[in-house]
Amino acid sequence: GYNPLGLNDVPAGLSNVVAIACGLVYSLALRENGTVAAWGVGDTNTPAGLSNVVAVACGDGHALALRDDGTVAAWGGNNYGETNVPPVLDNVVAVAGGSSLSVALRGDGTVAAWGYYGATNVPALLDNIVAITAGVSHGLALRGDGTVAAWGNNSYGQATVPVGLSNVVAIAAGSYHSLALRNDGTIVAWGDNYYGQTNQPAGLTFMVDLAAGETYTLVSVENRAPSATPQTVYAARGVDRIITLAGADPENDLLTFKVMTLPATGALYQFASGVRGPVIATAGETVTDPGGRIVFGPPPTGSGTLTLTFQFVANDGQYESSPAIVQINLDVPPQIFTCPASQITSSGALLQGIVNPLWRSTVVWFEWGTTSDLGLL
């Protein structure tokens, strides 16, 4: 990425990193041993003796570190007092940095903020907080009941929480826009939209995480497993039957199919230009046709109705579905449905019927004769 200030020059030998954070012109890394490395410009001089750190956060020009004893260290740019940690601030469990704002969440669910004027005016009686985040000069807090509180600069409506917003499980703040992830996997965005940062792309389905940059939004979409569609087909002995396997994917990913079990008699073949291709000889073979078509070759001889089955799964490139069953009914007699005669006159009547041949060659005709009601028909 952009590197005129050495932002990408990771210190040699840096290892055992368990967390990272990025400011405007510098980066932080938290090592497993509780120490912090910083590189870039401005805020690379971590406080002497800083140790036992369990979390780090960045503003534009300042850095925050949370120690395992619940106290906070801050350093770097201090134009608005963002590194002036309030006296006796303790029992902190999370920290967040805005452009010129610092926010801390205490273990009792209350919030402290310092730095940019106005953004430090945490709403009165704000409690039961489980997560915090900060923009340039506004703060967001997520309550344990799934509602959101906001305060600070509201020049773009970023601190005006949408009415009725609930069931929120995560929050994020950009420079002047705000985001909330609900437990149904949907996102609510509000505030500045000059760059389209609150416009959600069409087709997003179940989102599981979110993040906000200065003027953009990122979400992580869960890839859910596809499903395979069971079906019943009819066939006749001695006549090949093309079967199209089908499934559904919540993210509309392209699906492939595998045959997991084989029918007890007859054979399955890969589809090759409308006819039999290579035989599918073993369970677990992938269907080669992009449309999911295979060919069933029924036994050439025999008599009577026969029911066969095989199983298949759908795969979206990451997950496989549960198996679905294809039932093949061989040589099932045609189904015939007739209706009472209508438009009856002395010389004729309308005869109607429906025939389902069930994949067998079928000849259909009507038979009629003399009845006491109709005379000769």
C-alpha positions in Angstrom: 0.0 0.0 0.0 0.9 3.7 0.2 4.3 3.9 1.9 5.9 7.3 1.7 6.2 7.4 5.5 7.3 3.9 6.1 3.9 2.6 7.1 4.6 -0.7 5.5 8.1 -1.1 6.9 7.3 -3.7 9.5 10.2 -3.9 12.1 12.7 -6.6 11.4 12.2 -9.6 13.7 8.7 -8.7 14.8 6.9 -11.9 15.9 4.5 -13.4 18.3 2.0 -10.7 17.5 -1.6 -11.2 18.8 -3.2 -7.9 17.8 -2.7 -4.9 15.5 -4.1 -1.4 15.1 -3.6 1.3 12.5 -3.5 5.1 12.9 -3.3 7.7 10.1 0.5 7.5 9.7 1.6 4.7 12.0 0.9 1.2 13.0 0.9 -0.8 16.3 1.5 -4.4 17.1 0.8 -6.1 20.4 3.1 -9.0 21.2 2.2 -12.1 23.1 4.4 -11.0 26.0 2.3 -7.8 26.5 4.8 -5.3 24.9 3.9 -3.0 22.0 5.8 -2.2 18.7 5.1 0.9 16.7 6.3 2.1 13.3 5.6 4.8 10.8 5.8 8.4 12.0 4.8 10.4 15.0 3.8 7.8 17.5 6.5 5.2 17.3 8.0 6.1 20.7 6.0 3.9 23.0 6.1 4.9 26.7 9.1 3.6 28.6 8.3 0.5 30.6 5.0 -0.1 28.9 4.1 -3.8 29.5 1.3 -6.2 30.4 -0.7 -4.8 27.5 -3.8 -6.7 26.5 -5.3 -4.4 23.8 -4.3 -1.5 21.6 -6.2 1.1 19.6 -5.3 4.1 17.5 -6.7 7.5 16.6 -5.4 9.6 13.7 -2.3 10.7 15.6 -2.4 9.1 19.0 -2.3 5.6 20.5 -3.9 3.8 23.3 -2.9 0.7 25.3 -5.0 -1.2 27.8 -3.0 -3.0 30.5 -4.1 -6.2 32.2 -4.8 -4.3 35.4 -7.5 -2.2 33.7 -5.4 1.0 33.4 -4.8 2.9 30.1 -1.7 4.4 28.6 -1.9 7.0 25.8 0.7 8.8 23.7 1.2 10.7 20.5 -0.7 13.8 19.2 -2.5 15.7 21.9 -4.1 18.7 20.2 -7.4 18.1 21.9 -6.2 16.3 25.0 -6.8 12.9 23.5 -3.8 11.5 25.4 -4.7 13.0 28.7 -6.1 9.9 30.4 -8.6 10.9 33.1 -7.2 10.5 36.7 -8.2 7.3 38.5 -9.5 5.7 35.3 -9.4 2.0 36.1 -11.3 -1.2 35.6 -11.2 -0.6 31.8 -11.9 -3.6 29.6 -11.8 -2.0 26.1 -10.5 1.1 24.4 -11.2 2.9 21.2 -9.6 5.9 19.4 -11.2 8.5 17.2 -9.3 11.1 15.1 -9.0 13.3 18.2 -11.0 11.4 20.7 -10.4 8.5 23.1 -13.0 6.2 24.6 -12.8 3.6 27.4 -15.3 1.0 28.5 -15.2 0.0 32.2 -16.0 -3.4 33.5 -19.2 -2.1 35.1 -20.6 -1.1 31.7 -20.0 2.6 31.9 -18.0 4.7 29.5 -15.3 7.4 29.8 -14.3 9.7 26.9 -11.7 12.4 26.6 -10.2 14.6 23.8 -12.2 16.5 21.2 -14.7 18.9 22.8 -18.3 17.7 22.5 -17.3 14.2 21.9 -16.5 13.8 25.6 -20.1 14.5 26.6 -21.1 10.9 27.2 -24.9 10.7 27.6 -26.0 10.7 31.2 -26.9 7.4 32.8 -25.2 5.5 29.9 -24.6 2.0 31.3 -24.9 -1.7 30.4 -22.5 -1.0 27.6 -20.7 -4.0 26.0 -18.8 -2.4 23.1 -17.5 1.0 22.0 -16.1 2.7 18.9 -15.3 6.2 17.8 -15.2 8.3 14.6 -13.4 11.6 14.0 -15.3 13.3 16.8 -18.3 11.1 17.7 -18.7 8.0 19.8 -20.9 5.0 19.6 -21.8 2.5 22.4 -23.6 -0.8 22.2 -25.8 -1.7 25.1 -26.4 -5.2 26.3 -30.0 -5.1 25.2 -29.0 -4.6 21.6 -29.7 -0.8 21.4 -27.1 1.8 20.4 -26.2 5.2 22.0 -24.3 7.9 20.1 -22.9 11.3 21.1 -20.5 14.0 19.9 -20.2 15.8 16.5 -23.5 15.3 14.5 -22.8 17.5 11.5 -23.7 14.6 9.1 -26.3 12.9 11.4 -23.7 10.4 12.5 -24.7 10.7 16.1 -28.5 10.4 15.3 -29.3 6.7 15.9 -32.1 5.6 13.6 -35.4 5.3 15.5 -36.3 1.7 16.5 -32.8 0.3 15.9 -32.5 -2.8 18.0 -31.1 -6.4 18.1 -27.6 -4.9 17.3 -24.6 -7.2 18.0 -21.7 -5.1 16.6 -21.0 -1.4 15.8 -18.4 0.6 13.9 -17.6 4.2 13.1 -16.0 5.9 10.2 -15.0 9.5 10.1 -18.5 10.8 9.9 -20.7 7.7 9.4 -21.9 5.0 11.8 -22.7 1.3 11.3 -24.7 -1.3 13.2 -24.9 -5.1 12.6 -28.1 -6.7 13.7 -28.5 -10.3 14.8 -30.4 -11.2 11.6 -27.2 -10.5 9.6 -28.4 -7.1 8.2 -26.6 -3.8 8.4 -27.9 -0.3 9.3 -25.8 2.7 8.2 -26.3 6.4 8.8 -24.4 9.6 8.6 -22.1 11.0 5.8 -22.7 9.4 2.4 -20.6 11.6 0.1 -18.6 8.6 -1.1 -21.5 6.1 -0.9 -20.2 4.7 2.4 -23.8 4.1 3.7 -25.1 2.6 0.4 -25.3 -1.1 0.8 -24.5 -3.1 -2.3 -27.3 -5.2 -3.7 -27.1 -8.9 -3.1 -25.5 -8.8 0.4 -27.0 -11.6 2.4 -26.1 -12.8 5.9 -23.3 -10.5 7.3 -21.3 -11.5 10.3 -18.8 -8.7 10.9 -18.3 -5.1 9.9 -15.6 -2.3 9.9 -15.5 1.3 8.9 -12.7 3.3 7.3 -12.5 7.0 6.9 -15.0 7.1 4.0 -15.8 3.5 3.3 -17.5 0.4 4.8 -16.4 -3.2 5.0 -18.5 -6.2 5.9 -17.8 -9.9 6.1 -20.5 -12.1 4.6 -21.0 -15.6 6.0 -20.8 -18.4 3.4 -23.6 -20.7 4.4 -23.9 -24.2 3.3 -25.9 -25.0 0.1 -28.8 -27.5 0.0 -29.4 -30.3 -2.5 -32.9 -30.7 -3.9 -34.4 -34.2 -3.7 -36.5 -35.3 -6.7 -38.5 -38.2 -8.1 -38.1 -39.1 -11.8 -39.7 -41.8 -14.0 -37.9 -44.0 -16.5 -38.5 -47.1 -18.6 -36.3 -50.1 -19.1 -34.0 -49.9 -22.0 -34.4 -46.1 -22.4 -31.7 -43.7 -21.1 -33.0 -41.0 -18.8 -31.3 -37.6 -18.4 -31.5 -36.4 -14.8 -30.6 -32.8 -13.8 -29.3 -32.5 -10.3 -30.3 -29.3 -8.5 -29.6 -27.3 -5.3 -29.8 -23.9 -3.8 -27.2 -21.6 -2.2 -28.0 -18.7 0.1 -25.3 -16.6 -1.4 -26.1 -17.7 -5.0 -22.7 -19.3 -5.4 -22.1 -21.6 -8.4 -22.8 -25.2 -7.3 -21.2 -28.5 -8.3 -22.5 -31.9 -7.5 -21.2 -35.2 -6.3 -22.9 -38.6 -6.5 -22.6 -40.1 -3.1 -24.4 -43.5 -3.5 -25.2 -45.5 -6.6 -28.5 -47.2 -7.6 -28.9 -50.9 -6.9 -29.2 -51.7 -10.6 -28.7 -49.8 -13.8 -25.9 -47.3 -14.0 -25.2 -43.6 -13.9 -23.0 -41.9 -16.5 -21.5 -38.5 -17.0 -23.5 -36.3 -19.4 -21.7 -35.9 -22.7 -23.6 -33.9 -25.4 -26.9 -35.5 -24.6 -25.7 -39.1 -24.4 -23.7 -41.3 -22.1 -20.2 -40.3 -21.1 -17.9 -42.1 -18.8 -19.6 -44.3 -16.2 -19.9 -43.0 -12.7 -18.4 -46.1 -11.1 -17.7 -45.1 -7.5 -19.4 -43.1 -4.8 -18.1 -39.6 -4.4 -17.5 -38.8 -8.0 -18.0 -35.2 -9.1 -20.5 -34.5 -11.9 -18.6 -33.0 -14.8 -21.5 -31.3 -16.5 -21.8 -27.6 -15.5 -25.5 -27.9 -15.5 -25.6 -30.8 -13.1 -26.9 -33.3 -15.7 -26.2 -37.0 -15.6 -27.5 -40.0 -17.6 -29.3 -42.9 -15.9 -29.0 -46.2 -17.9 -31.8 -48.4 -16.7 -31.5 -52.2 -16.8 -32.4 -53.3 -20.4 -34.7 -56.2 -19.3 -37.1 -57.2 -16.6 -40.7 -56.6 -15.9 -42.9 -54.9 -13.3 -42.5 -51.6 -11.4 -39.1 -51.1 -9.8 -38.0 -48.3 -7.5 -34.3 -47.3 -7.3 -32.5 -44.5 -5.4 -29.2 -42.7 -5.3 -27.9 -39.8 -3.2 -26.0 -36.7 -4.2 -24.6 -33.5 -2.5 -24.2 -29.9 -3.6 -20.9 -28.1 -3.1 -20.4 -24.3 -3.2 -16.6 -24.5 -3.2 -16.3 -24.4 0.5 -19.2 -26.3 2.0 -21.1 -29.4 1.1 -24.8 -29.9 1.6 -26.5 -32.8 3.3 -27.3 -35.6 1.0 -30.5 -35.5 -1.1 -32.2 -38.6 -2.6 -33.2 -39.0 -6.2 -35.9 -41.7 -6.5 -36.2 -43.4 -9.9 -39.5 -45.2 -10.6 -39.1 -47.7 -13.4 -42.0 -48.8 -15.7 -44.8 -47.3 -13.6 -48.1 -47.6 -15.5 -49.4 -44.4 -17.0 -51.8 -42.3 -15.0 -55.2 -41.6 -16.5 -57.7 -39.1 -15.4 -61.1 -38.7 -17.1 -63.9 -36.2 -16.8 -67.7 -36.9 -17.1 -69.0 -36.4 -20.6 -70.3 -32.9 -21.3 -72.1 -31.0 -24.0 -74.3 -34.1 -24.5 -76.8 -34.0 -27.4 -78.8 -36.6 -29.2 -75.9 -37.1 -31.7 -72.8 -36.6 -29.6 -70.9 -35.5 -26.5 -67.6 -34.0 -25.5 -65.2 -36.5 -23.9 -62.1 -35.2 -22.0 -59.3 -36.9 -20.2 -55.7 -36.4 -19.1 -52.9 -38.9 -19.4 -49.5 -38.8 -17.6 -47.3 -41.3 -19.5 -44.6 -41.3 -16.8 -41.8 -41.6 -19.3 -43.3 -44.6 -21.1 -44.4 -44.7 -24.7 -48.2 -44.4 -24.4 -51.1 -44.6 -26.9 -54.3 -43.0 -25.8 -57.8 -43.5 -27.1 -61.4 -43.2 -26.0 -63.9 -46.1 -26.2 -67.6 -45.5 -26.3 -70.7 -47.3 -27.0 -74.5 -47.5 -26.4 -75.7 -46.4 -23.0 -79.3 -46.1 -21.7 -78.8 -42.4 -21.1 -77.1 -41.3 -24.3 -78.2 -43.7 -26.9 -75.5 -44.5 -29.6 -72.3 -42.4 -29.2 
